[in-house]
Structure formats: structure tokens, C-alpha cells
Amino acid sequence: MTKAEIIERVAKRKDLPRDLTKKVIGQIVDALFVEMGDFFIRSRNGRKAARFTYPRFGTFSKRRRNARAVRNPRTGEPIQIPEQVTVVFSPAGDLRDLLNTEARVTQRRA
């Protein structure tokens, strides 16, 4: 899904005020993602990893990946990948259940 598609879907919702324009919705979406990004950038890796949890959807967590040696698939030459910080997503139980319900319905139709 693209940013434009998110804005379009939010604009069509019936439970939001009618005077919200797509431009305003776009600004809200931008602000949300900027704040989430800033949260992970500013957080320090201490005892507790930085986490952003949205109930019934899932949790985004900041995680450090150790340096590691891999092989270039094209040449077979060993490459050293440096230590990196990344964000991982873990779906909530509700989201996982919905995804698996859809998978079961699709399997029954086949």
C-alpha cells in the first residue's frame, strides 16, 4: 500500500469529520511517521529496547544486528557486514488471527 492509498482510504472513512481534506490527512500521516522515526532515532539502546506498540496491530522494536560475515551470491567472495540498528515488527495476536482467518477462507475456496 502506498502513502496515497492510505490517505484515500482514511478520507473515505465514515467515522471521521467530513471537513478533513486529503491534504490535512496527508499531513497527519506524515506527522505520525516522522514522530515514530524520531522516537527510534532518539532512543538509546540500554537495558530496554525502544518499542512502539499499537494495540491489536503490533509492536515495532529497535534492534541491533551484530556484524557478520556472508558470501556475495554472485561471486562467492566473503563480505563483512557491519553492525546495524534496525526496526522489526511483531504482529499482535488480533492481527495474526485475522491474517490466518483470511488464509483459511482462501484455502477453502481453492
C-alpha positions in Angstrom: 0.0 0.0 0.0 1.3 3.4 -0.8 1.0 6.7 1.1 -1.6 8.0 -1.4 -3.7 4.8 -0.9 -3.6 5.2 2.9 -4.7 8.8 2.6 -7.5 7.8 0.2 -8.8 5.0 2.5 -8.7 7.3 5.5 -10.5 10.0 3.6 -13.4 7.6 2.8 -14.0 6.6 6.4 -17.4 7.5 7.7 -16.4 7.9 11.3 -14.2 11.0 10.7 -15.3 14.6 10.4 -16.3 15.5 6.8 -14.3 18.7 6.8 -11.0 16.8 6.8 -9.3 17.2 3.5 -6.9 14.8 1.9 -4.2 17.4 2.4 -4.8 17.5 6.1 -5.0 13.7 6.3 -1.6 13.6 4.5 -0.1 16.0 7.0 -1.4 13.8 9.8 0.0 10.6 8.3 3.4 12.4 7.7 3.5 13.7 11.3 2.7 10.2 12.6 5.6 8.6 10.7 8.0 11.4 11.5 7.3 11.1 15.2 7.7 7.3 15.1 11.0 7.7 13.2 12.3 10.4 15.6 11.4 8.2 18.6 13.5 5.3 17.3 16.4 7.6 16.3 16.5 9.4 19.7 16.1 6.3 21.8 19.3 4.8 23.2 19.9 1.1 23.4 20.1 0.5 27.1 18.6 -2.3 29.1 15.2 -1.9 27.5 14.9 -1.8 23.7 12.8 1.1 22.2 9.3 -0.2 21.4 6.2 1.4 19.9 3.1 -0.7 20.5 -0.2 -0.1 18.8 -2.9 -2.3 20.5 -4.5 -5.0 18.3 -2.0 -4.2 15.5 1.5 -5.0 16.7 4.8 -3.8 18.1 7.8 -2.1 16.4 11.0 -2.6 18.2 14.5 -1.2 17.7 17.1 -4.0 17.4 20.8 -4.1 17.0 22.2 -6.7 14.5 25.7 -7.9 15.1 28.4 -7.7 12.4 28.6 -10.9 10.4 30.4 -12.5 7.5 28.4 -13.5 4.4 29.1 -14.6 0.9 28.4 -12.5 -2.2 25.9 -14.7 -4.1 27.2 -13.6 -7.5 30.9 -14.1 -6.9 31.0 -16.3 -3.8 33.5 -13.9 -2.3 33.2 -13.4 1.5 31.9 -10.0 2.6 31.8 -8.4 6.1 28.5 -6.7 7.0 29.0 -4.1 9.8 26.8 -3.9 12.9 23.5 -2.3 12.2 20.5 -0.9 14.0 17.1 -1.8 12.5 13.4 -1.8 13.4 11.5 -5.1 13.4 7.7 -5.6 13.5 5.9 -8.3 15.5 2.1 -8.5 14.8 -0.3 -8.6 17.7 -2.4 -11.7 18.3 -5.5 -10.0 16.9 -3.8 -9.1 13.6 -2.3 -12.6 13.3 -5.7 -14.2 13.9 -7.3 -12.0 11.2 -4.5 -12.9 8.8 -4.8 -16.6 9.4 -8.6 -16.5 9.2 -8.2 -14.9 5.7 -5.8 -17.7 4.7 -8.2 -20.4 5.8 -11.1 -18.8 3.8 -8.8 -18.6 0.7 -7.8 -22.3 1.1 -11.4 -23.4 1.4 -12.3 -21.7 -1.9 -9.4 -23.4 -3.8 
